[in-house]
Amino acid sequence: MSGRDGFGSKPGSGGVPNSSIDQIDRRERLRQLGLQTIDLAKDPYFIRNHLGSYECKLCLTLHNNEGSYLAHTQGKRHQTNLARRAAREARDRESVIPQVVPKQKVTVRKTVKIGRPGYKVIKQRDPETNQRSLYFEIEYPDIEEGLQPRHRFMSCYEQKNEQPDKRYQYLLFAAEPYEIIAFKIPNLEIEKDIDSKRCVYTNWDREKQIFSLQLYFKNVKSTQTNPNNNNSNSNSNSNNSNNSNNNSNSNNNNLHSPLN
């Protein structure tokens, strides 16, 4: 046996393999196994640089071939970095997910209604602007202590008691323990300009227990006919026949302003 042969090896066998040879053999086996089972195209950390070598974006390592990269993915360094990345992503997801706050249940007050309140409605017209207005007085003698009556305007399509009519809207008044009452008013634009001093005005008299509200409707611009045109048309019609004059006069008598 020559001195070059390792202890325990047969002549010509090349000697007993040491640890470095075992490591190289192990990496080769892992490379062959990885090439058969792992698709590198789906690996998010595997990239090929402009020099033709391969890089691991997670560990920032450089590899000469695909087998070297696959052997690196099975190593301790790559597995540790994978675990750290997964833990950090899980922590970020927990911080992003909003905490669900339980909704508070709203308790509906159940009160015994005692009927409808007394009311008074007055139609008025402003002498300066010729605006129509409505004045409401609602009596609440037995209103609950600390409460103030409320009101709101409602479209005809919100109510379910009558067939919707777009020519009208509703004005509602409510105060516990009385029933809600509604008034059917014209569906005209209501004056809401505070500077004009003719906006919706409300007042609650605590001593007399009377809630008052006054509103003004905006003036509707009506189209007026030209009298010169009417005279010319009537003259031309008079030349034709007396019957046409009678018809034109009857039509002129039927015209009226929507505010009247």
HUFENGI-V517898 format. One record per backbone hydrogen bond with DSSP energy under -0.5 kcal/mol. NH is the residue of the N-H (numbers start at 1). CO is the residue of the C=O. E is the energy in kcal/mol with one decimal. If there is no record, write none. Layout:
<<NH:CO:E> <NH:CO:E>>
This chain:
<<5:2:-0.8> <9:6:-1.5> <13:10:-2.0> <22:18:-1.7> <23:19:-2.2> <24:20:-2.1> <25:21:-2.3> <26:22:-2.2> <27:23:-2.3> <28:24:-1.9> <29:25:-2.0> <30:26:-2.3> <31:27:-2.4> <32:28:-2.3> <33:29:-2.3> <34:30:-2.8> <35:31:-2.3> <36:32:-0.9> <37:33:-1.5> <38:34:-2.9> <40:38:-0.8> <42:39:-1.4> <43:40:-1.1> <44:42:-0.6> <46:43:-1.0> <47:45:-0.6> <47:55:-1.8> <49:53:-1.8> <52:49:-1.3> <54:63:-3.3> <55:47:-2.7> <56:61:-2.1> <57:45:-2.4> <57:55:-0.6> <60:56:-2.3> <61:56:-0.8> <63:54:-3.6> <69:65:-1.5> <70:66:-2.6> <71:67:-2.3> <72:68:-1.7> <73:69:-2.1> <74:70:-0.9> <75:72:-1.5> <78:72:-0.5> <79:75:-1.7> <80:76:-2.2> <81:77:-2.1> <82:78:-2.1> <83:79:-1.9> <84:80:-2.1> <85:81:-2.4> <86:82:-2.3> <87:83:-2.1> <88:84:-2.2> <89:85:-2.3> <90:86:-2.1> <91:87:-1.9> <92:88:-2.1> <93:89:-2.1> <94:90:-1.7> <95:91:-1.5> <96:92:-1.7> <97:93:-2.2> <101:99:-0.6> <102:100:-0.5> <107:105:-0.6> <111:109:-0.7> <113:111:-0.6> <114:177:-1.7> <118:139:-0.6> <120:137:-1.9> <122:135:-2.6> <124:133:-2.6> <126:131:-3.0> <130:126:-1.7> <133:124:-2.7> <134:215:-1.9> <135:122:-2.6> <136:213:-3.4> <137:120:-2.3> <138:211:-3.0> <139:118:-3.3> <140:138:-0.5> <140:209:-3.0> <143:140:-1.1> <144:176:-2.0> <147:144:-1.6> <150:174:-2.6> <152:172:-1.5> <154:170:-3.1> <158:155:-1.2> <159:155:-0.8> <168:165:-2.1> <169:185:-2.9> <170:154:-2.7> <171:183:-2.4> <172:152:-2.9> <172:170:-0.5> <173:181:-2.5> <174:150:-2.4> <178:175:-1.8> <179:115:-2.4> <181:173:-1.9> <183:171:-2.2> <185:169:-2.7> <185:183:-0.7> <187:167:-2.8> <188:186:-1.9> <191:216:-3.1> <194:192:-0.7> <196:193:-0.6> <197:194:-1.3> <198:193:-0.7> <201:214:-2.9> <203:212:-2.2> <205:203:-0.6> <205:210:-2.6> <206:204:-0.9> <209:205:-1.4> <210:205:-1.3> <211:138:-3.0> <212:203:-2.8> <212:210:-0.5> <213:136:-2.2> <214:201:-2.6> <215:134:-2.1> <217:132:-2.9> <218:189:-2.8> <221:219:-0.5> <222:220:-0.6> <230:226:-1.6> <231:227:-2.2> <232:228:-2.4> <233:229:-2.4> <234:230:-2.4> <235:231:-2.4> <236:232:-2.2> <237:233:-2.2> <238:234:-2.2> <239:235:-1.5> <240:236:-0.8> <241:237:-2.3> <245:241:-0.8> <246:242:-1.6> <247:243:-1.9> <248:244:-2.1> <249:245:-2.1> <250:246:-1.9> <251:247:-1.9> <252:248:-1.9> <253:249:-1.5> <254:250:-0.9> <254:251:-0.5> <255:251:-0.6> <255:252:-0.7> <260:257:-1.4>>
